[in-house]
Amino acid sequence: MKFGKISRRRFLLYSLLASPGLAWADADWIEPQWVRVRKLRLGAEKPARRLVQFSDLHHKGDRPLLESVVRKINALSPEAVCFTGDLVERREFLPEALEVLAKIKSPMYGVPGNHDYWSGADFRKIGTCFAATGGAWLLDRQVTTADGKVHISGATCVRGRPVAFAPVPGGKSVLLMHYPLFAGGLAGEKYDLILAGHSHGGQVRVPFYGALMLPYWVGKYDLGLFQVPAGTLYVNPGIGWIGTPLRFNCRPEITVFDI
């Protein structure tokens, strides 16, 4: 019997699955800190803009991890940085998180996630930090980048659905939201790119099966690219974690979009 070649990553994955001890070590010690940079080119035209997405920091005081995320983002030199919610786990971690995020060298735009509300994070301070980069904290509003080429909308979904934004002619149209499920129900609007988080990709993904558990308001949009009636949706697996700091077959991610 002839077998095809197996990739190095798949070989490592199968090896880990064959050994519960190795799998646990990967999930507990390696993957939570092993941030990947995923690059995606969207559209047939020559890319004119570079956007970077990061999500679900759930910052709990791990400053070295957050600083490494900021360094990676700055090295990509994007025109805009998009954050899709859950900045901190508890509000006492907000000053440190904002101190580090203030070092991002591109305009940073973002929306809150459920943990930002639950933690009682000061949205005014977050807004000041984002504005200082040239970006904005978008609570159900729409802005246009300084060059007039990208229209970025931010939906909080606090009423159980996203607000409707009037289309802006010319340039690229991007929607930021925390909950992926609502992207599938957008009616009438059209976006070049919709960015969401919240799912964490499930944090633990079994090969050939997928996520073992997902939070509410995710639905089938658990991780990666999807086509929805309103456009192209990307669901980012996030940087941080909920509960036990485990990730398996689901590395934290910074996503680059050349559009």
N, C-alpha and C positions, 0 to 999 in steps of 0.2 A: 504494500500500500504506500502511495506517495503522499507526503504531507507538504502543504505550502509553508512558506516562510512565516515565522511568527515575529511580531515586533518586540523590541526590547521592553516597552511598557507593558504589553500584554503578557510577556513571559514573567515579568516581575509580579504582575497582578495574579496570575495563576499560581505562582510560587507562594505568594502570601495566602491565597485561599487554601492552599494545601497544608498550611501550617497556621492554626488558630493563634499561636503565640506571636508569629510574625505579623499576621493580619492586625492583631490588637496593637502591636508596637507601631505599625504604620498609622493606624487610625488615631492613636493617642499622642504619639511623639513626633511623627514626621509630617503628615498631611496638613494638620491645622496651621503649621507655620510655612508650608511649602507653597507660596503664592505663585500662580502661573500668570503669564500675560498671553491672552488669546487675541489674535489679530484676524479681523474679518473685513473683507472688501465687499461692499454692497453696491449693486447696480452695474450696468454694462459700461457706463461712461468712465472716463478717466477721473479718479478721485480728486476732489477739490478741497475737501475738508476732512480733518481728523478729529474725532471725538473719542473720549475715554470714559468708560463707565466703571464705577465701583459702588458697592452696596453693602448694607448690613454689617457695618463695622462692629456693632455691639461692644464698643470700647469698654474695657473693664480694667484699664491700667497697664496693658501690655504695650508700653511706649515703643520699645524696639520694633515690634511688628508694625505698628502704625507708621513709624518713621521709614521703615523699608518700603511700605506701600507708597508713601509720598515720593520717595526717591525714584521708584519705578515709574510713577506717573510723570514726574518732571522729565525723566529721560526720554519719554515718548513725544514731548513737545506738541501736545494737542492744541487745537484752536479753542476747545472747550472741554471741561471736565464735568461729568454728570453723575450725581449721587442720588440713589433711589431708596433712601430711607433707612432708619434704625441706626442712628449715629452712636448712641450710648445705651448701656444697660441700666445705669443709674445716674442721676444728675450730678453726683459728686465727681464723676469722671469727665464732665463736659469741659471744664477749663483746660485740662490737659489735651483733650481731643482737639479743641479749637486752636490751641497753641501750635500743635503739630500741623494741622490742616492749613493753617495760615501760611505755611511755607510752600504750598502749591503755587506754581508760577503761571498757571493759566486761569482764565475766568472759570469759576466753579459755580455750577447751578445744582440745586437740589430740592428734594421734597422730603417731608417727614414720613416716618413709618410708625407702626403701632407702638413700638417701644419708646419712641421719642415722646409720644403723648403720655404713656404709662409712667415714664420716669419723671415727668414734670420738667423736662429740659426747657431752658429759657430760649424760646424761639427768637427773641429780639437779639440775644447775643449770637446765636447761630446766623441770623440774617446779617448782622454787622460783619462777621467773619467772611461770609460768602461774598458780600458786597465789596469788601476790601480787596478781593482778588480780581474784581471786575465783573463778577457774576451776580447771582441772586438766589435767595431762598424763596421758592415759588409756592405760595399757598393759594392755589386756585387762581393763578394768573399766568400771563404770557408776556415774554420779553423777546427782544430781538438783539442779537449780538452786535457789538460795536461796528463791525464791518457791514451790517445789514444783510448778511448772507444766510443766517440760521435763525429760525423762529423757534424758541424753546418754551413749551408750556409745562406747567406743573400742576398735577391734580392730587388733592389730598384724599379724596374718596371718603370724607368723614360722614357723608350722608348715605353711604352704602353704594355709591356710584360716582364716577368721575363727572366733573362739570364739562359742559360743551364749550369748546373754543372756536371762535370764528376763524376760518382759514385766512391766511395771509398770503397774498400773491407774491411770487418770486422767492428764490432761495429754497433752503431745505426746512422742513417742518418736523420737529422732534417733540415727542410727548414723554414726560417723566411721570411715573406713578409707582407706588410701592407694591400694590397687589396685582399680580398677573391676571387673575380671573376676569377683572373688569375690562381688560383689553379686548376680550372676545365679544363683548357686548356693545362696543362703541358703534353707534349708528350714524351714518351721514358724514362723519369726519374722515379725512384722509391724511395720513402722516407718512413721511419718508421713513421714520424710525420711531418705534415705541419701546421704551426701556422700563423694565420692572425688576424687582428683587423679591424679598420676603420668603421665598421658598427654601433658600439655602441649598437648593438642589436635592433636598432631603438629608444632606450631610453624610448619610451612609447609603450608598447605592450598590446593589448587588448586580453583578454582570448578568445580562440577558433578562433581568427583571426590572431594575430601576430602583427608585427610592422606596425605602421601607415605610417611612412616615413623612407626611407633609402637613404644614399648617393650613389653617382655613384660608379661603379666598385665593387658592392656587389653581384648583381644578386640574385640567390636563396640561397646563402650561408650567411644568415643573422646572425645566432647565433648557437653555439654548434657544435656537431660532424657531419661530413659528410664523405662519402666515395667517393673519386674521383679516376680517373685512376692512378694517381701518388701515392696514398696512403691515409692515414687518415688525414683529415683536421679538425682543430678546430678553430672556430671563436670566439674570446673573446669579451665580451661586453664593455670592457674598464673600466677605473676608472673615467675619467672626463666626460665632456659633451660639446656639441656644442650649442651655442646660449643660450636659456633660461635654467637655471640649473634645469631641470626636469628629473626624472626617475619614471616610473611606471611599475610594474611587470617586472622590468629589472634592478636588482641591479648591482652596480659596482662589478667587480670580479677579484680575483687572482685565477688562475687555476693551479692545481698540477697534473702532469702526472707521474705515476709510470710505467716505461716501462722496 
